[in-house]
């Protein structure tokens, strides 16, 4: 890599740190950060990014579906483009770096190229997607789906934000998006996109544990999810009703989850190391539960993730079969509700190799590993070569303590910039 480009990336570090801090201050929501999808805090973050972009001589604007796009007009005559992207929103009370680091990374690479007059073979476009996180409307990747024309007009009237109760169409209209049938068309032609690159914090602490600064993602885990599952039994007196007459929803659901954990562990022992299972919600009705009542209702969630769709399906089928058995054994009814999720996505091998070689040239150690859901998955599914670069993070993700050392971030920018130049 050119020495002047390395120097400018390093010189940008303090300004980028200040940008992270400004956005954190403007979108703080104790505990942590909340940048609600299509909300004022998400827009405020985008406007801070835009202000920085303009100060570096770059052009920044919201496109027709509300996503933020940043380009260097001096590259306008180049035929095809490379997209560097990630998302601006956060989960409720999350951290400052999930998604945002990738948007700022794309901005920084464009700024460094402009400062050094670095010539690229293709246009570079940075996109800050709105609404990647699934808590807001249920499905994930809404911003990138809108960018790629993967949602239909009718979908916008069905999806509702969990906290406002308003439809996606309503939220889009509120930020100035024209909601009509053109929503089903890509914002720009996909045929001219040479690659999609995304920098993201690791969302566990594997890299930190292994003292490796950078991960090269091999695949994006798919998932099978049931966000609103229920087990229905019958409330009863805890001291009077014998075991054989109880319809205990908690015990039945606990047995179901124990079974899921057992099958999960067996699958891991058989070589499926990338499989994960989570029950993130498990609650009785606070208006009805009591220490002296047999619980008659449990609300819970099921979330299976992995890089092999068949293995995920096997775990789900095993859970469903055990649920049928427990309905008979405990006299309860399991209602899993609507199934949502995405298939697993393999990421581009050539881009993985390019990033690995860029890191090696900088004397950096990397680790190949799968990652969780990112907007890169949507681009990969459209046949666009896609890659995800992971930065170590000691505190995990989707919590207020997300962490990113600026020295690591600057290393990631160097790898990202070199990868762009080798495509």
DOTORPA-728736 format. One record per residue (C-alpha): z, x, y; residue in one letter. Coordinates in steps of 0.2 Angstrom, whole numbers, padded with zeros to 4 digits, always signed. Example, Ala and Ser with C-alpha at 12.3 -4.5 7.8 and 13.67 -1.06 7.14 Angstrom:
+0039+0062-0022A
+0036+0068-0005S
END
This chain:
+0000+0000+0000X
-0004+0006+0018X
+0011+0014+0026X
+0009+0005+0042X
+0009-0012+0032X
+0025-0007+0024X
+0033-0002+0041X
+0028-0019+0049X
+0035-0029+0034X
+0051-0019+0036X
+0051-0021+0055X
+0050-0040+0053X
+0066-0040+0043X
+0078-0043+0057X
+0068-0057+0065X
+0066-0066+0048X
+0085-0065+0045X
+0087-0073+0062X
+0075-0087+0057X
+0084-0091+0041X
+0100-0091+0051X
+0093-0103+0064X
+0086-0115+0051X
+0103-0115+0042X
+0112-0119+0059X
+0100-0133+0063X
+0100-0141+0045X
+0119-0138+0040X
+0127-0153+0032X
+0144-0147+0026X
+0146-0142+0012X
+0129-0133+0013X
+0112-0138+0019X
+0103-0154+0018X
+0084-0155+0023X
+0080-0173+0018X
+0062-0176+0012X
+0052-0183+0027X
+0067-0183+0037X
+0072-0175+0054X
+0081-0160+0047X
+0065-0155+0036X
+0055-0157+0052X
+0067-0147+0062X
+0065-0133+0049X
+0046-0134+0050X
+0046-0133+0069X
+0057-0117+0069X
+0044-0110+0057X
+0030-0115+0068X
+0038-0107+0083X
+0040-0091+0074X
+0022-0092+0068X
+0015-0095+0086X
+0025-0080+0092X
+0016-0069+0080X
-0001-0076+0086X
-0003-0087+0071X
-0009-0105+0071X
+0003-0118+0064X
+0001-0137+0062X
+0005-0152+0052X
-0009-0158+0041X
-0014-0176+0038X
-0001-0178+0024X
+0013-0170+0034X
+0013-0153+0026X
+0015-0138+0037X
+0000-0126+0037X
-0001-0108+0045X
-0016-0098+0046X
-0023-0083+0056X
-0039-0089+0066X
-0046-0072+0064X
-0049-0075+0046X
-0059-0091+0049X
-0075-0084+0044X
-0070-0079+0027X
-0076-0091+0013X
-0062-0094+0001X
-0043-0094+0002X
-0027-0088-0006X
-0013-0100-0003X
+0005-0094-0002X
+0017-0109-0002X
+0034-0117-0006X
+0044-0131+0000X
+0055-0135+0015X
+0066-0148+0009X
+0082-0145+0000X
+0093-0155-0012X
+0108-0164-0003X
+0121-0152+0001X
+0111-0137-0006X
+0108-0120+0000X
+0097-0112+0013X
+0085-0102+0002X
+0078-0113-0012X
+0060-0116-0006X
+0062-0110+0012X
+0062-0092+0006X
+0044-0094+0000X
+0038-0103+0015X
+0045-0089+0026X
+0038-0076+0014X
+0020-0083+0017X
+0023-0083+0036X
+0029-0065+0035X
+0014-0059+0025X
+0002-0067+0037X
+0012-0059+0052X
+0012-0042+0044X
-0007-0043+0041X
-0010-0048+0059X
+0001-0035+0066X
-0008-0021+0056X
-0025-0029+0057X
-0026-0028+0038X
-0042-0035+0032X
-0042-0047+0017X
-0056-0053+0006X
-0050-0071+0008X
-0042-0082+0020X
-0023-0083+0018X
-0015-0100+0021X
+0004-0103+0020X
+0009-0120+0016X
+0026-0127+0019X
+0027-0143+0007X
+0038-0158+0011X
+0048-0166-0003X
+0047-0154-0018X
+0065-0159-0024X
+0066-0174-0036X
+0083-0182-0030X
+0074-0190-0014X
+0061-0201-0023X
+0063-0197-0042X
+0047-0188-0045X
+0046-0169-0040X
+0032-0161-0030X
+0028-0175-0019X
+0022-0164-0005X
+0010-0153-0016X
+0004-0169-0025X
-0001-0176-0008X
-0009-0160-0003X
-0019-0160-0019X
-0023-0179-0019X
-0014-0183-0034X
-0005-0199-0028X
-0013-0215-0025X
-0011-0227-0011X
-0001-0239-0022X
+0011-0226-0027X
+0018-0224-0009X
+0024-0242-0010X
+0033-0240-0026X
+0043-0224-0023X
+0058-0226-0013X
+0070-0213-0006X
+0087-0215-0014X
+0098-0214+0002X
+0088-0225+0014X
+0080-0237+0002X
+0063-0235+0012X
+0047-0232+0003X
+0037-0216+0003X
+0024-0225+0013X
+0037-0230+0026X
+0043-0212+0028X
+0026-0205+0029X
+0021-0217+0043X
+0037-0212+0052X
+0031-0194+0054X
+0013-0199+0059X
+0004-0199+0043X
-0010-0212+0041X
-0006-0221+0025X
-0023-0227+0018X
-0034-0224+0003X
-0038-0207+0009X
-0021-0201+0003X
-0029-0200-0014X
-0041-0186-0008X
-0036-0167-0007X
-0032-0161+0010X
-0046-0148+0008X
-0058-0143-0006X
-0050-0135-0021X
-0065-0126-0027X
-0062-0113-0013X
-0044-0109-0018X
-0044-0092-0027X
-0026-0091-0031X
-0009-0099-0027X
+0006-0088-0025X
+0024-0093-0023X
+0040-0082-0019X
+0056-0091-0024X
+0074-0087-0027X
+0079-0087-0045X
+0089-0102-0049X
+0101-0095-0061X
+0109-0077-0060X
+0100-0068-0075X
+0092-0055-0063X
+0108-0052-0055X
+0117-0050-0072X
+0104-0038-0078X
+0103-0029-0061X
+0084-0032-0060X
+0079-0036-0042X
+0063-0046-0046X
+0057-0058-0059X
+0038-0061-0064X
+0037-0079-0070X
+0027-0082-0086X
+0028-0101-0086X
+0035-0116-0077X
+0047-0126-0088X
+0042-0144-0090X
+0055-0157-0092X
+0059-0174-0100X
+0071-0184-0089X
+0080-0200-0090X
+0089-0201-0073X
+0097-0218-0075X
+0103-0220-0093X
+0117-0231-0098X
+0128-0235-0113X
+0134-0253-0114X
+0150-0257-0124X
+0164-0269-0121X
+0180-0266-0110X
+0196-0269-0120X
+0215-0266-0120X
+0218-0248-0125X
+0234-0252-0134X
+0230-0268-0143X
+0212-0265-0150X
+0211-0255-0166X
+0197-0242-0168X
+0186-0252-0179X
+0185-0267-0167X
+0181-0256-0152X
+0165-0254-0143X
+0169-0238-0134X
+0155-0232-0123X
+0163-0216-0118X
+0165-0210-0136X
+0148-0216-0141X
+0140-0206-0127X
+0151-0191-0130X
+0145-0190-0148X
+0127-0192-0142X
+0129-0177-0130X
+0138-0167-0144X
+0123-0170-0155X
+0111-0165-0142X
+0120-0149-0139X
+0120-0145-0158X
+0102-0148-0160X
+0099-0138-0144X
+0109-0123-0151X
+0099-0124-0168X
+0082-0124-0159X
+0088-0108-0149X
+0093-0099-0165X
+0076-0103-0172X
+0068-0094-0157X
+0066-0107-0143X
+0075-0097-0130X
+0067-0106-0116X
+0074-0123-0120X
+0088-0130-0109X
+0097-0147-0110X
+0108-0154-0096X
+0118-0170-0094X
+0121-0169-0075X
+0128-0187-0073X
+0142-0194-0084X
+0153-0208-0076X
+0162-0224-0080X
+0162-0238-0067X
+0176-0234-0054X
+0178-0252-0050X
+0182-0256-0068X
+0189-0241-0077X
+0207-0238-0080X
+0218-0227-0091X
+0223-0242-0101X
+0206-0249-0104X
+0193-0245-0118X
+0178-0240-0107X
+0164-0253-0109X
+0151-0244-0099X
+0144-0226-0095X
+0131-0221-0083X
+0123-0204-0088X
+0107-0194-0087X
+0097-0183-0099X
+0087-0168-0094X
+0077-0158-0106X
+0068-0143-0100X
+0057-0129-0109X
+0040-0120-0110X
+0035-0129-0126X
+0031-0147-0124X
+0032-0150-0143X
+0050-0142-0144X
+0056-0153-0129X
+0049-0169-0138X
+0058-0164-0154X
+0074-0163-0145X
+0072-0179-0136X
+0067-0188-0153X
+0082-0181-0161X
+0093-0188-0147X
+0084-0205-0148X
+0087-0206-0167X
+0105-0202-0165X
+0107-0215-0152X
+0101-0228-0164X
+0114-0223-0177X
+0128-0223-0164X
+0123-0241-0158X
+0127-0246-0176X
+0142-0235-0178X
+0151-0240-0162X
+0143-0257-0158X
+0136-0251-0141X
+0119-0252-0134X
+0110-0237-0126X
+0097-0240-0112X
+0089-0224-0107X
+0079-0232-0093X
+0062-0225-0087X
+0057-0208-0093X
+0050-0196-0080X
+0045-0178-0081X
+0031-0165-0082X
+0023-0155-0095X
+0026-0136-0096X
+0014-0124-0087X
+0008-0107-0092X
+0006-0096-0076X
-0009-0084-0074X
-0008-0068-0084X
-0019-0058-0072X
-0008-0063-0057X
+0007-0058-0067X
-0001-0041-0070X
-0005-0039-0052X
+0012-0042-0046X
+0020-0031-0060X
+0008-0017-0055X
+0012-0020-0036X
+0031-0018-0040X
+0028-0003-0051X
+0019+0006-0036X
+0034+0002-0026X
+0046+0009-0039X
+0054-0008-0043X
+0059-0014-0059X
+0054-0032-0064X
+0058-0044-0078X
+0046-0056-0086X
+0054-0073-0088X
+0050-0092-0087X
+0056-0102-0072X
+0060-0120-0067X
+0049-0132-0058X
+0040-0126-0043X
+0024-0132-0033X
+0015-0118-0042X
+0014-0130-0057X
+0004-0143-0048X
-0009-0130-0043X
-0010-0122-0060X
-0013-0140-0068X
-0028-0141-0056X
-0035-0125-0064X
-0031-0114-0049X
-0023-0097-0055X
-0005-0097-0050X
+0010-0086-0049X
+0028-0086-0045X
+0038-0071-0039X
+0057-0073-0042X
+0070-0064-0031X
+0088-0061-0038X
+0101-0073-0032X
+0119-0070-0038X
+0125-0088-0035X
+0112-0099-0043X
+0103-0113-0034X
+0105-0131-0028X
+0122-0127-0021X
+0129-0121-0004X
+0132-0103-0010X
+0113-0099-0014X
+0111-0080-0009X
+0097-0069-0005X
+0099-0051+0001X
+0087-0047+0015X
+0083-0030+0007X
+0078-0039-0008X
+0068-0052+0002X
+0058-0037+0011X
+0055-0030-0006X
+0048-0046-0012X
+0037-0047+0004X
+0029-0030-0001X
+0025-0035-0018X
+0018-0052-0012X
+0007-0043+0001X
+0001-0030-0011X
-0003-0044-0024X
-0014-0053-0011X
-0023-0037-0007X
-0028-0034-0025X
-0035-0052-0029X
END
